[in-house]
């Protein structure tokens, strides 16, 4: 059985440069864990193939691993792995 994912809306701390570009810096998880974005690798308009929805997809590097962060309207979400305890 494959890994299940869910759309998890998250608070994001960001910077805006003088040209108006949005630069996400931190992702805040519900349990209080804060993930620092080490690098923004790529930015494009895209949809999530795992959880649906979409908008501007940021390919980011966090702790040496690539991940997607989506800016959908006024909200931010990630593709979070489901905890299956059954």
N, C-alpha and C positions, 0 to 999 in steps of 0.2 A: 504494500500500500504506500502511495506517495505521500510526501509531506503536504499537510494542509496549511493554508494561509488565510489570514483575515486582514481586512482593511483596518488599520489602527490609526486614528487621528491623534496627532501629537502636537504639543507646543514646540515652537522653534524660535530660537534666538537668532537674529540675523543682522547684517549690516547692509546699508544701501550706499553705494559709492556715488561720486559726484555726477556720474552720467545716469544715475537712477537704477543701476543694475542691483538686483537682490542677491545677496551672498549669505546663504544659511551658514551658521557657525556651530550651533548646539541643538541637539534633539533631546527633549525632556520626556522620559518614560513615566508611566503612571505610578510605578513603584519608587520614584524618586531618583532613579539612575539617570545620569546626564551623559550623553555621548557627544564628544567633541568631533566635529567634522575636520579631519586632517587636511583634506583637499577636495575641491570640486573638480571632477575630471571631465564632465560633459554636461551640457544642458540642451534639451530639445522638447518639443511638444510630442507627447506620447500617451498611450493608455497602458494601464497595468494589465498584463496578461494573466496574472495570478489572482487578482481580487476585483477587477473591474474598476471603472472610474479612470480619471486621468487629468491631464492638464500639462503643466510644465514639469518634466521629469529631470531631476538632478541626479546624475551618477556621481556618488560621493565615495570617498575613502574614509573609513572609520576603523581605527586600530588595525590598519593594514589590509582590510577587506573592503571590496567594492559592494555598495548597496544603493538602492534607489530611494529617493525622497521625492514625493510628488507635491506640487503646489496646485491645488484644485480650488479655483475661486478664491475665497478668503481663508481656506483651511489647508493644512498640511497633513499628509498621511504616509505611512510606510506599509510594506507588505510584511506583516508579522507572522511568524510561525505559530500555529495553534498548538496548545498543550493538550495532547490527547492522553488522558489518564485512565482509559478504559481497558 
